């Protein structure tokens, strides 16, 4: 296995973690991605999304009225991002910091595109609920 930044699949007892650099085509071909999620991608998400689209770009431009949003909402998706914040120091000097945040899908989609770019948001990971996935019908 070759390590690639932000292209990974991890699971624990309650969640599936997907690196944001995965494209949907790679998700469908990967043996590491759970079959149920591959089926969801094939049956629901690939209908309105190009195969070469990465999770990062798809989530960055996703809106609440898209079918993919409704699909990921059912999967209780959360988005792990790294964003820039500015903090004033002791003598008025502005210090830039990058912090990690985990947003529920609804909250992340409420941030408009201009704010995402201004805040320097970089999507690192998509977190899906295993429980929600077991109840998802294909």
C-alpha positions in Angstrom: 0.0 0.0 0.0 1.3 3.4 -0.9 0.5 6.3 1.4 -1.0 9.4 -0.2 -1.9 12.5 1.7 -5.6 12.7 2.5 -6.4 9.4 0.6 -7.2 6.9 3.3 -10.1 5.0 4.8 -10.3 4.3 8.5 -13.0 2.9 10.6 -13.8 2.6 14.3 -16.8 1.2 16.1 -19.1 4.1 15.1 -17.7 5.9 12.1 -16.0 5.7 8.7 -13.3 8.3 7.9 -12.6 9.0 4.3 -9.6 11.2 3.2 -10.9 14.1 1.1 -8.6 13.6 -1.8 -10.4 10.5 -2.9 -12.3 10.8 -6.2 -15.5 8.9 -6.6 -13.9 6.7 -9.2 -11.2 5.7 -6.8 -13.8 5.1 -4.1 -15.6 2.6 -6.4 -12.4 0.8 -7.3 -10.8 0.7 -3.8 -11.0 -2.5 -1.8 -10.5 -0.6 1.4 -13.8 1.4 1.1 -16.8 -0.4 2.7 -19.0 -2.1 0.1 -22.2 -0.4 1.5 -20.7 3.1 0.9 -19.5 2.1 -2.6 -23.1 1.0 -3.3 -24.4 4.4 -2.0 -22.0 6.2 -4.3 -22.9 4.1 -7.3 -26.7 4.3 -6.8 -27.2 7.8 -5.5 -24.2 10.1 -5.7 -22.8 9.2 -9.2 -26.1 10.2 -10.8 -25.3 13.9 -10.5 -21.6 13.9 -9.9 -18.7 13.2 -12.3 -16.5 10.2 -11.4 -13.3 12.4 -11.3 -14.8 14.7 -8.7 -13.0 14.5 -5.3 -14.8 14.4 -2.0 -13.0 17.7 -1.2 -14.3 19.6 -4.2 -17.8 18.0 -4.0 -18.3 19.0 -0.4 -16.7 22.5 -0.8 -19.3 23.4 -3.5 -22.2 21.4 -2.2 -25.5 23.2 -1.5 -28.5 22.2 0.5 -30.7 21.7 -2.5 -28.6 19.1 -4.2 -29.5 15.4 -4.1 -26.0 14.5 -2.9 -26.6 16.7 0.2 -29.7 14.8 1.0 -27.9 11.5 0.6 -25.0 12.6 2.9 -27.5 14.1 5.4 -29.0 10.6 5.7 -25.5 9.2 6.3 -25.0 11.8 9.1 -21.9 13.1 7.4 -19.5 15.5 9.1 -16.7 17.4 7.5 -13.3 17.8 9.1 -11.6 21.0 8.0 -8.5 23.0 8.6 -9.2 26.8 8.7 -7.2 29.9 9.3 -8.0 32.1 12.3 -6.4 35.4 13.3 -5.6 36.1 16.9 -4.3 39.4 18.3 -1.2 39.0 20.3 -0.1 40.9 23.4 1.2 44.0 21.5 -1.5 44.1 18.9 0.4 41.9 16.5 -1.9 39.6 14.5 -1.0 36.0 14.6 -2.4 33.5 12.1 -3.3 30.0 13.2 -4.7 27.0 11.5 -7.1 25.0 13.5 -9.0 21.9 12.9 -12.8 21.8 13.2 -15.4 19.1 12.7 -18.6 20.5 11.2 -21.9 18.7 10.8 -22.9 18.7 7.1 -25.7 21.2 7.7 -23.5 23.8 9.4 -20.7 23.4 6.8 -23.2 23.9 3.9 -24.5 27.0 5.6 -21.1 28.7 5.2 -21.2 30.5 1.8 -18.5 30.0 -0.8 -16.9 33.4 -0.3 -16.5 32.8 3.4 -15.0 29.4 2.8 -12.4 30.9 0.6 -11.8 33.9 2.8 -11.3 31.7 5.9 -8.9 29.4 3.9 -10.9 26.3 4.6 -9.3 23.1 3.4 -11.4 19.9 3.7 -9.3 17.1 5.2 -11.8 14.3 5.9 -15.4 13.2 5.6 -16.8 11.3 8.6 -19.8 9.0 8.1 -21.9 7.3 10.7 -21.8 3.5 10.5 -25.2 3.3 12.2 -26.8 5.6 9.7 -25.2 3.6 6.9 -26.7 0.3 8.2 -30.2 1.8 8.0 -29.7 3.3 4.6 -31.6 1.5 1.9 -30.1 0.8 -1.5 
